[in-house]
């Protein structure tokens, strides 16, 4: 009985440590004064990406704000003549939005993002192992009493 629980524990830890989802990437382009881009996921992930625009002569797109799920993202190049927003944040399962607001001057902005499934931290794995060990101990004691 203990060996079976140990095998189950090892298999469970391997399953927890290696998420079944692979990283997903997407890109988008826009030229309106305010645009939403959305996606829905059924797993926790790290969201990384960037949004950029620039001017060529008198044409371009001036990004005035970017937010992800209502959280404002700062412009990393505010005084250069180009707008560059970079982000990296943890997201939970569910619906998420990227909101870009700006002024089009005959140009557009482009963005891309990658979702990398979250891997459980070592503490979570140890806690799971401790819980499974307690269940195994209780089962072994119950088996001896019978």
Secondary structure, 3 states (H helix, E strand, C coil): CHHHHHHHHHHHHHHHHCCCCCCEEEEEEECCCEEEEEEEECCCEEEEEEEEEEEECCEEEEEEEEEECCEEECECCCCCCEEEEEEEEEECCEEEEEEEEEEEEECCEEEEEEEEECCCCHHHHHHHHHHHHHHHHHHHHHHHHC
